Amino acid sequence: MATVLLVEDDPAIRARLIEVLTGNGYAVRSSGHGFEALREVTQRPPDIVVLDLGLPDIDGTDVLRMLRGISQIPVLVATARDDEAEIIRLLNAGADDYLVKPFSGGQLAARLGAVLRRSQVAASPSAAPGRPQEVRVGGLVVDPEARSAILDGRELQLTRREFDLLAYLAERAGRVVSRRRILADVWRESYVEDQTIDVHVSSLRRKLGERAAQPRYLHTVRGVGMKLVAPR
């Protein structure tokens, strides 16, 4: 049974989410304060954290950064902030996924399950036998086993999901991959909002030093999908 640390300051929301999560088979611990949650992570690490950003003692984004300094436990951010710049900032700060409030209990449980599955795959090199040790596409070198990506001699600082997406496309370099296929193989979910994919692609483009209007590595094929190719 996976253990969830729920960090939410609203007692009514916290009670409802605890009921939903326990009903879906999770063991739940909860906290209404950021510093208390950080102590909980260091003393009794959970399997995953659900983090609200509007906490009374410290902003949830700062909690996320501090947490990433001490642990790689998966973090699902629950936020009312839905603009793209804010979401990119959260993902770059170390969030594994996010949900925009209001959301249903069923959606939360499904997202938690998906994040936990991905984190287990990432932690287990034997989970994907036969993967190449290293993939080279132009000046980009992706090592799935080491989970590292180096561009022109400089290591890229990628979130877990950004790396998963880049490695997936690199292993299929030159081939167009549909969004549906990416959802199934990278997100491992039957439903993900288009904005979620677009945010990750936009952030990944920026770290690759390109823009959608002038792509170098990551090319979108309108109405079909995307592909990773070496720059010409």
N, C-alpha and C positions, 0 to 999 in steps of 0.2 A: 504494500500500500504506500503510495507516494505521499509525502508530507508537504503541505502548502503553508507558507507563511504569508498571511493576508495582512497587508499594511493599509488600513483604511480608518480615518478618524471619525466618520459618521457612524454612530452606534446602530442606527436602523439599517443602513446599507450593509454594515459589517455583519449583522445578525442574519440578514437575508442571504448574503453570499456564503456565509458559513453553512447555512442550511442547504444551499444548492450544492456546494462542494462535498459536504459529507454525504449527501444523497447520491453523488456520483462516485463514491468510493474513496475519496481523499481524506487523509488525516489533516486536520486544520489547526494551526496555531495562529493567533492574531495579535495585532498591536495597532494602537491609534497614534503612535508617535515615531518619528524617524530614528532618533537616537536609540530608542528602545529596540526598534527593529534591527539596527546594526549590531547591538549587543546580542540579540537573539541569534543572529546569523553566525557570530563568532563562537558563541557558547554551545548552541545546538543547531547546526546547519540543517536547513530543510532541503527538500529536493528541488523546490522552485519557489520564487517569490512573486506575489501579485502586489504591485506597488501603485498606490494612489499618489498623485503629485501634490494635492492640496493638503499638506499636513500642518498641524498647528505650530510645531517647533522648528521645522526646517523644510525647505522646499524639496519635494520628491526627486527633482533632478539632481540635487546635491547628494541626496541619499544614494541615488543610483551610482554616481561617480565614486563616492566613498566605498560603496559595496564592491564595485569593480576593482578597487584597490586592494581588497582583501579576499575576494572570492570570484569564481567563475560560475557560480550557481545561476541557472537560467532565471531571467527576470521578465515578467510580462507586465507592462505598464498600463494602468487604467487611467485614462485622461479625458478631460473635457476639451482639451486643446487639440483642434483638428486641422490647423493650417500646416501646409507641407514643410515649411521651414522649421517649425517646432518638432514635427515628427522626425525629420532628418537629424535634428539636434539630439533627440532622445536615442535614436538608433546609433548615432556616432558615440554617444556617451556610454553605450553598452547594453541597451535594451535588446532582448531577443525578439520581442514582438510587442504589439500594443493593441488596445481596444479603446475606441472612442465612446465615452458615455453619452447617452444611456445605452446599455447593452443587456441582452438577455442572459439568464443564468446558463442556459444551454450553450450559448455561444462562448461564454467564458470557459466552461468545462471542455468544450471541443478544442479551443485554442490552447488550453493548458496541456491537454493530451498530445497535441501536435508538437508543441515546444519540447515536451519531455521526450517524445520519440526522436526528434532531431538531435537533442543533446546526447542521447544514448548512442545514436549512430556516430556522431562526431567523436565521442569518447572511445569508440571501439574500432581500431584500425582494421580488425578482421571482419567488420560488418559488411565490407564491400570488397570481397576477394577479387584479385585480378586487376585492380586499378593500377594505372601506371605510377611509378614513383614520382615522375615529374613530367610536366607538359610545357613545351615551349611554343609560344605564338609570337613571332617577331621579337621584340625586346621584353616580352612578358614571360616569366617563368612561374608556373604554379605547381606546388608540391602538395598533393592531396593528403599524403600521410603526415607530413609535418605541419599541414595547414598553414602554409606560407605562400605569399605571392610577392614576387619581386619584379619591379618594372624599371628597366634601364639601370639596374644595379641598386635600386632603392626599394626597401621593403615597404609594401603598402599596409597601412593600418586599417584593416577591414573588420566590420562586425561579423559575427558568426554567419548571419544570413547572407551578407554580401559575399563572403568567401564561398559559401555553398553555391551561390548562383554563379560566381565567376568560375569556380572549378568545374561545375556542371557544363558550362558553355565551352570552357577550354578543352575539355575532354571530347567535345564534339565540334572542334574548331572547323570553320568553313561550312558547317551545315546549319540550315535554318531550323530552329526549334520553336514549336508553337507555344503560345502562352498556356494552353491547356496542359501540354506536356510538362512545362516548367512547374505549373501548379501541382501536378501529380507527383513529380519526382523530386522537386526541391522543397516546396511548401508542404507536401504530403497531406494536403487537405482538399476536400471536394469543392470548397467554396472559400475564396479569398477576394476581398474587394479589389477592383482594378487599381485603386489608389495605392494599396499596399505594395503591389508589384512595381508600380511606377515610381514610388518613393525610393525603393531600393535600387532600381535601375538608375535613377537620377543621381543618387549618392555615389553609386559605383562609377558612373561616367565621370563625375567630378574627380574622384580619386585616380582615375586613369588619365586625367588631364585632357578631357574632351567635353564637347557639348553635343546635344542631340542634333543641332543644326550642322555641326562639323564633326562627325564621328571619326575616330581613328581605329579603335578595336571593336567597339560594340555597335553593331548596325541593326536598325529596326527595318524589317520588311513589312510594309504596311499590309494589314489584313491577314498576315501569315504568322509572324513571330519575330525572333531575333537571332543573330548569329555573332560569333566572335571570330574575327579575322585579323591577320597581320596587316599593319598599315602599309600602304603602297609608297 
